[in-house]
Amino acid sequence: MFTACGMPGDCLERPLRAYLEKRAGELQSLGIKASQLVTQGNPADEILDFAEKNDIGLIIISTHGRTGISHWALGSIASKVLQRSRIPVLLIRSTESEAVVSEKELRKILLPLDGSQFAEAIIPCVEGLAEGMDSEVMLLKVVEPTEPPRWATSGAWPEWEKDFIAKMEKEAKHYLSERESALRNKGMKVGSASLLGKPTQTILQYAEDNSVSLIALATHGFSGITKWAYGSVASRIIEGSSKPVLLMRPPPPISGA
């Protein structure tokens, strides 16, 4: 467990240490290995620096809730860490953190994929979590309805759209079947679904309907690779989800690769 405070005059180290020792003890009572550290400086900088120097595999941050039971917003520290971290970041609403700790397991991990290598970059991280907690991984691909072009006539467009969506759904099912088989061959419990709809609403609704414990996403898209850029789908899921969200920012593509 780790906490960082600002200027030395603002930080009362002894109370913070006592607080962290208590929380670490609670985790240890659940069979979780835990230690604690208090440091001084810019919180986001200190968190990222500590994580890099100590080969941390996952950063967990409790975010500030806002009005509305199913809505939450990133605090400034969580936002800065997420924007700069190459280490996966797990965001948990402050109102849900104790329930997550007491549950001690992630029964179902929802992994939305858009067909890109970028989105798939988070799969190894999900594999590690699922293996350690014996979780079921649920793959989801959302097929978006198409908007009619200006040239489309009212009579011809519905039939063309129907054929186009059918083709996209077939491709999505084939794609998911391949990813599902690869994970199942590693001994993992996995299922998949292809749904028609808008990505954000469909992902959030699926998570609620299937009692998902965690939503895992890659963030920060790059032009030509994926349209699920942080600031669009991922950010709306962060704001709209009542579930913990695991986010990973893969490195940018190598030019010419």
N, C-alpha and C positions, 0 to 999 in steps of 0.2 A: 504494500500500500504506500502511496506517495502523495505528499502535499507540498505545494510551493506557495510562499507568500511574497508580497511585494517588498517595499523598503524595510530595512531592519527595524525601524521604529514602529512599523505597523504589525510586526509579527511577535506573538507571544509563544515562544517555542515550547515551553513546558506544558501549557494546556493542549497544544496541538499534538505533542508526543503522547500525552495521556489519552487523548481522543483516538489517535491511530492505534495505540496499544489495545484499547478496548475493542475497536472494530476488528483488528487482526485476531484477537482472542475469540471473537464470535465466529470468524471464518474457520479458525483452527478447530473449534468445537464441532464444526460440520465436516471435519476431515480434510480441509483445504489448507495446504501449506501457505503461510502468509508471514511477511515481515513488513517493517515500516521504516519510513525515512521522511525527515523534515528538511527542507532546503529553502534558501532565500533567492529571490530574483523574479524575473518575469515568468509567470506560471507556465505559459505555453512553451517558452524557450527552455525552461528547466525540465519540463516533461519530455520534450522531444530529445533534448541532449542526454538525459538519463536513459531513455529508451534505446538510443543509438549506442551509447557506450556500454550498456549492459546486455546487449543482444536480446532485447525484449521482443516477444513474438506477437503480443496483442496489447493494445491500450484500451482500457475500459473507462468510460467517462459517463457520469450521471449528468443529464442535461436538465435545464430549468423548464418546468411545465408552464403552460399559459392557460388562459380561460378556455374551457372546452375539454371534456374528458378524453377525447380521442386526438387532441391536437397538442403539439409541443414544439418549442422553438429552441434552436441552438443558442447557448450562451456564448459570449465572446471567446472564452478560453477554448471551449469545445470546437467552435468554428475555426479558430486559428490552428488548432492541432490537426483537425481534419483536412484543412487546406494544404498543410505542409508535410504531413506524415506519409512516409512510404510503408509504414507498419499498419496492418489492419487496425481499425478503430471500432470498438463496440459502444454504441450509444444506448443508454438506458434512461428512461424518464425517471426523474427523482421520485415520483409518486409510485413507480413500479419497482424500484431497486430492491427493496426488502423482499418482495414477492419472488423476484428472480433468484435472489440468493437462497431463500428458503426452499425453492423448488429443486435446486441443485442439478438440474438436468435440462437439456433442450430436447424435448420429445420430437419436435418437427422443425426442420430448417427449410425455409422457402428460398429457393435459388432461382430468381427470374433470369432468363437468358434471352439475348436478342439475336443470337447467331454469330456474333463477332468473337474473335480471339480476345479482344479487350474485356468483354463481359465474362469470358471464361477464365480470366486470370485469377479470379477469386476462388475457383474450384478447389485448389490444393488446401487453402485455408479452411474451407467448409469441410473437406475430407478429414482434416485433423480434428476439428470440433466434433464431427459426427462419430468418428472412430472412438474418441475419448469418452463420449457420453452415450454411445449406442443410439444415436439419433437417426430418424428417418429423414432423408433428403428428398425434398419435393421440387422437381424441376418444372418451371412454368415458362411457356413462350406465348406472348400475346400477339395475335394477328390484328393489326389495326384496319378498320374500315377505310376505304379510299374515298377521297373527295372527287366528284365528277369534274373533268376538265371543261374548259369553256366551250370546246367544240362538241361536247357530248349532247346528243338529243335525248329528250325525256324518255323516248321509247326504247332506244338502243342501250342506254347506260345501265339499267338494272340487270339486263342479261349479261352484259360484259363484266359488270362488277361481281355477279354471282360466280361466273367462271373463274375470275381472277382470285377471289377469296377462296374458292375450293382448291385452286392450285397452291395458294399460300398455306392453307391449312394442311394439305398433304405434305408439303415440304417441311412444315414445322413438326409434324408428327414423326417424319423420317429422321429429322435432326435430333429430336428429343430421344427417339428410340436408340440412336447411336450413343448419345451421352449417357443414357440410362444403363445400357449394356456395359459400357466401360466402367461405370461406378459399381454396378452389381458384380462384375468380375473381380473387384477388389474386396468383395465380401460385405458391401454396404447395403443397407436397406434403402431402397430408392423407388420413387414413383414419378410420374410425369403427367402434365396436362397441357393442352393447347387450347386457348380460349380467344374468342373474337371480342375486341373492345379497345378502349383507350388504355394505354399501359398503366398509368397511375391508379385509376379507379379500379381496374381489373385486378391488379396486384394486391391492393389493399383489401378489396372485397374477398378475394380468394384466401388471403391470410386470416381474415375474420371467420369465414365460413368453415375453414378447415382447422381451426384452433392451432395455428402456427405459433411456435415459440420464438422464432427469430426470422428476420428477413435479411438476406445477404446480397449485397450489390457492389459492383465495381463503380467507381466514380470518376469524373472528369473525362468526358469523351473527347476525341480528336476528330476533326473533319475527315470524312471518308472512311472512318473505322466504325464508329457507332454513334447513334443519335441519342443514346442514354447518357447525356452529359450531366455532371453535377451542376445544379442550377435549373434543371428541368425535371426529368422523372425522379432522379434520386433525391433532390431537395424536396420535392412535393411528397415523396414517401416519408422522408424524415419528419416533415411537418404534419402529415396526416395519419401516421401509424400509431397505434396504441401498443405495438410490439417493439421489443428491442431491435435495433438495426445495426448490422455489421457492414462496415464500408471499407473498401480497399482501393487505393489509388495506384494502379499499375504504372510503371515507368512509361514515358512517351516512346513511340516507335523509333527505331534507329533509322536515320535517313538513308535511303538506298537499299535497305534490307528487304 
